[in-house]
Amino acid sequence: MASRNRKVVPYRRPPKINIGIIIFVILFIYLCLTAYSYLGRKKVRFFEVESGQMVNDTGHTGMILRTESVQTAPSTGYVNYYIRDGKRAAVGTRIYSLDETGNLKKFLDENADSAGNLSEQNLKELKNRLSSFAGGYHPVDFSRAYDSMDSIQAVLSEYTSLNMLDSLNGSLEQNGISFRQVTAPEPGVISFNVDSYEGMTPEQVTADTFDAESYKPSYIIPGSLAEAGKPVYKIIPSEDWRLVFPLTEEQQAEYEGSSSLRVFFKNDDLTIPGDYTTVTGADGAVYGVLTFHQFMVRFVSDRFVTFQIASGSEDGLKIPRSSITEKAFFTVPVSYKMTGGNSVSPGFMKEVYQDGAVTAEFVPAEIFFENEEYCYLDASGKGEFNTGDYLLKPDSEERFQVGPTDTLEGVYNINKGYAVFKQIDIIEENDEYVTVRRGTSYGLNVFDHILLNGEEGEEGQPVYQ
């Protein structure tokens, strides 16, 4: 039987479609396009509108003078305080104990583990002191770090002593440990920061007084040994305090005739008015004196403080000069404004040509500014009206042709994700900032976001913050 030639043809399977790979590729392409779009779009810098007034760029360093009564130790011994620094005490309030034998100190050291944890109030006050130091710290004034460390250490030791004495009071009696308790001779705020300037008057101030390197305050630490006749604390009985600071001839002329100045403490974000006078110091130089009648406690641990003079007479909104720009607007007489149609928004009656006939149509409009004479409308070509449009006056046959323009000074608000021009009314200005009037109908509000560079803005422009 003859052999037959057989040709074997392999069977080709149809390609399988992998849905998972297709979805992955689509997602990958989408992510790439999204990343490209995000990296390629223009980012803008913005400024958050602040409440405040104009302040002079020149900073002053002032010396705080108060009525201060330094209290000394009646005998030598170890001191343990019962009241916190900066707290007010009444007459007869227990201020500290004096341990002449050292037995109390030894007992407290041996029972240090019984002090317990600091209370939430203690921790809060320590955090506030640390925050205050961090906010006002500058490398040039590094010595303040040691002063603040001593102050915080004194407060921490005070809290510990208070907790220990309260919890171990029964044990002290059982061990026969006695100590002398000292009370306040007059009411006032207690301070453990003692220096050599208590009792100084403005007339005794000299230029050397403001030398930071020569200022050496001492903080009385609870548990330390106090010698008889040495300071252990001081009482500040009055809320009145004075701030003495050097004046240049230009500053004397600038503040001349002023009986009151508003002072801005940047580290405390505080602006308060002070009675202003001048005095001749012991070195013959002229010094400014500001007298305050409140907030003494906020500066009870300070002898020197930096501040600026608020030159503005009116509180407003502070914005950078770079954000200000100008924009042209159509000016339409106020008498043409009306409310109509299904809208409660203001608008204007516009002539419309349709099918060879002239009809009137109410068009709601965004008004950017309004005074006694004119309404200011968008003239960019993206608004409701264009040059040449006719507007009808309500209850009259008079017509007004859109065309005349005027410019307004303002900034671009970007709260809604796109740029909206807001008119501003400048009160005062310096080289970097301006203060604008608050509460205007078409203006800014506190915490609004505005373009830092107003020249980059355009009405309706999408903005990515």
Secondary structure, DSSP 8 states (H G I E B T S, - for coil): ------------------HHHHHHHHHHHHHHHHHHHHHHS----EEE-EEE--EEEEEEEEEEEE--EEEE-SSSEEEEESS-TT-EE-TT-EEEEEESSSHHHHHHHHTGGGG----HHHHHHHHHHHHHHHHH--GGGTHHHHHHHHHHHHHHHHHHHHHHHHHSHHHHHHTT---EEEE-SS-EEEE-EE-TTTT--GGG--GGGG-GGG---EE--TT-EE-TTSEEEEEE--S-EEEEEE--HHHHHHHTT-SEEEEEEGGGTEEEEEEEEEEE-TTS-EEEEEEESS-TGGGTT-SEEEEEEE--SS-EEEEEGGG-EEEEEEEEEGGG-EE-TT--SEEEEEEEEETTEEEEEEEE--EEEE-SSEEEEE-SSSSS--TT-EEE-TTSS-EEES--EEEEEEEEE-TTSB-EEEE--EEEE-SSEEEE-SS-TTS--TT-EEESSGGG--TT-B---
